[in-house]
């Protein structure tokens, strides 16, 4: 019988849901990979290491609040996260950067995602700012055609800002230039960001389907989901400011309205069921502006919905 009257000091989670960590690209193996990409393509020297670079660590730290234990029943997905299956989820760590080579981390990010895809893994990315989908999507050049589903308050079709073409105002413009990206759906647009009339015209000329928040709230996410063709390969990019700021307040550009948690849950479940989700990212979280960790918890819940539903759908049964 133990005579101890104390417990060990509390251990904070280092990895997402305390999943095993593998930072050796040659040893990556598993079904699902969590990857942090902290750094973007800065518009100014102050943005090289802005607060969003701390977001991958912040989200991981709160995942115990997103899901207490893997064996617990998750009512959003209708069962335990891994569903009793032998599923290997790996935290791949954060992509390295070099202050003397500000493009290196994009090349590193693309290399890691390529490795994950080559191993048959589902990449789930935590940013960083919204520039990070650019190198991620480059890695999918043999995976097309991919339908890009974009949650954001802002359009993100700028060709450049201050001469930088791969920054957080340009990811959808850059994606549209990739041969393997097909249809683009942009959901939750509201307020005013960096887009000018010429960016809206460029998006519409491409054929992007723009769903402003005023339309989303009028018709609902199920109606929007019905507009996305069945049987596709979907990549979901989520800017935190596209979400309702009452559940994701830790953003630089908050705006009233936005995609609610039930709506993003409906979207993820629907995309998983109607085709194959080939990747997802959550970006633009600024930890210093969070309240009680709710932004990080919401991000964790979004990721749990994707993990749980892809497992239930049998995505990894043959691997």
Protein Blocks (a to p, Z undefined) as FASTA:
>chain_A
ZZbfbdcdddddfbghhiacdfbfklggcjbdcdddfbccdfbfklmmgfklmmmmmmmm
mmmmmpmbfkbccfknopafklopacddddebjadddfklmklmmmmmmmmmmmmmmnop
acdddehifklmmmmmmmmmmmcccddddddfbfolafbgghiakbfklmmmmmmmpmkl
ccdddehiacjdfbcfklmmmmmmnopacddfklmmmnopmlmmmmpcghiacdddddfk
lpcfklmmbcfbdceedjdfklmmmmmmmmmmmmccfbdcdehiafklpghhlmmmmmmm
mmmmmmmmmmmnommmmZZ
